[in-house]
């Protein structure tokens, strides 16, 4: 009987260790700006990474790269903040591809479509 209990306890311990909180995908454990690639890199508690072009992020697209590099985690990792730029993004929003206001997102979509069309090979 003691052996069965030890096996069950071990299985429970493994299950708990392997369980992921659903919010792990909304919590950043680190954030940095890769200046050479012009990417905001966000590591999530789940282990996933977000890599977002700076030009896609409202209020960061035209900001001084030195200031963009001064990103901080806030709200226990649920938000990113740039003190000098007075800019904030929620991690769950970034995961959903929300990089700014509704107007900004429409402009971003138009720019992406234009770039995609320009990249298509020309046929005669």
Buried (B, 14 or more C-beta within 10 A) or exposed (E): EEEEEEEEEEEEEEEEEEEEEEBBBBBBEEBEBEEEEBBBBBBBBBEEEBEBEBEBBBBBBEBEEEBBEEBEBBEEBBBBBBEEBEBBBBBBBBBEEBBBEEEBBEEBEEEEEEEEEEEEEEEE
